Amino acid sequence: MIGVIAEPSEHGVVSEFFELFKTPWEFFRKDRKYDVLLCASDESFDDSAAPVVLIFAGNPLSSDTSRGIRAASALQAPGDLAFRGNRIPIYEGRLTFAASEHSLLTDQESGLPAIQLIRTGKATVARLGYNLFREIRALLTTGQPVANASVPALELHIALLRDLIAAAGAPLPEIPPVPAGYRFIACLTHDVDHPLVRNHRFDHTTFGFLYRATLGSLRDVVRARRGISDAWRSLVAAAKLPLVYLGLAKDFWGDFDRYPEIENGAGSSFFVIPFRDRPGQKPPGQAPKARAARYGAADITAQIRKLQAAGCEIGTHGIDAWVDRSAGREELGEIRRLTGAGDIGVRMHWLYFDERSHETLEAAGADYDSTVGYNGTVGYRAGTTQVYKPLGTTHLLELPLHIMDTALFYPAHLNLTARQASARVREIIEHAVQLGGCVTVNWHDRSIAPERCWDGFYRDLLEELKNQGAWFATAAQAVAWFRKRRLARWESTGELADKEALAAGGDGVPGLQVTTLNPRPDHVLSGV
């Protein structure tokens, strides 16, 4: 059992952190003895409360001197710590200590240790030079800048703490974010922005398509960024555009309902825009008219029915739900009306959100959100592969977004070749294999059509996810599995209270599994 001391203002963060690092813990009680005591406060306590004490703070503490801890420097600017070959960004201040021959954690700027080991006679004390829970708060609220998008920072904080606990010799159980029988979760999603090219006549979407399908395709062939067959598909589509407008040729953007065939029945989620011609609000103020969709969900009722029959989920691609709860109720209500579903998830159009969005979406009646990600890159905006509960909400969960097609390939974003994109995506998948959690993919409705022609890459991505042992889940199923994990509770003895949760039940999601940390009492702490 871990005892935790933290500032009262951080208690909500502590509780959420231990839903992500699912191991037995409780807030510190003076009448209890613990395997490990974790302190992120300047509060005084008796070191004898646990054989190993972990103290996290990015500033000098009043108790440091009495324990013989001497800081080398206090750095308030964001920086990086090195941990087992990984880089952990620190956003809320860090502290370094006197140089030592070995260190589990070092400051990359100075090369000095960010951890100091002291033996007090009552306990082994590891003093770490950052405040764990302030870092978790920053990740779950502000999120990471683009420069750190590739770093699953929250998962690395968990990995560091897990190493320290193992070093303490405490064989604590854990429910990892890994469904029983699988290595991680793969969640396939699709934002439906442009379901029909015939909806666009002489607007920016039409002109953008024509340029990319003709001159852009030829340019990409010359630069070896596109194959001849894909360029030919795009040129043919551009030539057929007048016939599509006249109703004499099939609308080549209207095939997004063949995703279930491509995914071989894996099950995916489609976020559809509820109302046409509504640009909505942007941060701050009114959004440009060009943002307004040229369709509403009611216009694609036939495709929605077909997707539902194939086992797919339909969610809301929200317009103003992120900032207006009344608008959110209306938008969610339209999707409920068309689908007959009760619980509806949201992903905001253009990934709009702010610090109050989750509370607004919850008040509007959304079951979950899947907006937290980057428009211009791929990776971990919240630093995690896991579904989490945003601070300030009671029910709504966040399914973070990790991989998006336009971020990978658009010239205004990463502008990667297929080979470069494969390497970037493989890195995210490898993190999921190592750390568990969910890889959430967004492949837009027209990305399998000309002029994008990204269906080949998508098929390869699906094959890689399958080969790496993913459980393919809709967004609602992925969220349901994490809700199941959150419901698991530990007894004060460290035993799981409800062992029935370990098995797959009638909820249609895999079971949980319990692992035990492998104690290495002579490994980490003795070598810090």
ZIGI-V547460 format. One line per field, one symbol per residue. ss: DSSP state (@ for helix, = for strand, . for the rest). burial: 1 if it has 9 or more other ideal C-beta (glycine too) atoms within 8 Angstrom, else 0. A space follows every 50 residues. Layout:
ss=???
burial=???
This chain:
ss=.=====.@@@@@@@@@@@@@..=.===......=======......@@@= ======..............=====...=====..=====...====... ....===.....=.=====....=====...@@@@@@@@@@....@@@.. ..@@@@@@@@@@@@@@@.....==.........=========....@@@. ...@@@@@@@@@@@@@@@@@@@.....@@@@@@@@@@@@@@@@@@..... .....@@@@@@@......====........=....=..@@@.....@@@@ @@@@@@@@@...======......@@@@@@@@@@@@@@@.....====@@ @.....@@@@@@@@...==..................=........==.. ..==@@@@@........@@@@@@@@@@@@@@@@@@..=====..@@@@.. ....@@@@@@@@@@@@@..====.@@@@@@@@@@@@@..=.....=..@@ @@............==........@@@.
burial=11111100011011011111111111110001011111110000101011 01111111000011001010110110001111100111110111111001 00111111000111111101001111111111111111111011000110 11111111111111111111011110111101111111111111111011 00101110111111011101100000000110111111011001000000 11110110110110011111111111011111000010001111111001 10110111000111111111111110111111011101101001111110 11100011111101111111111110111111111111111010011111 11111111110011010001110111111011101111111111111111 11111111111101100101111111111111111001010001010000 1100000011111100101110111001
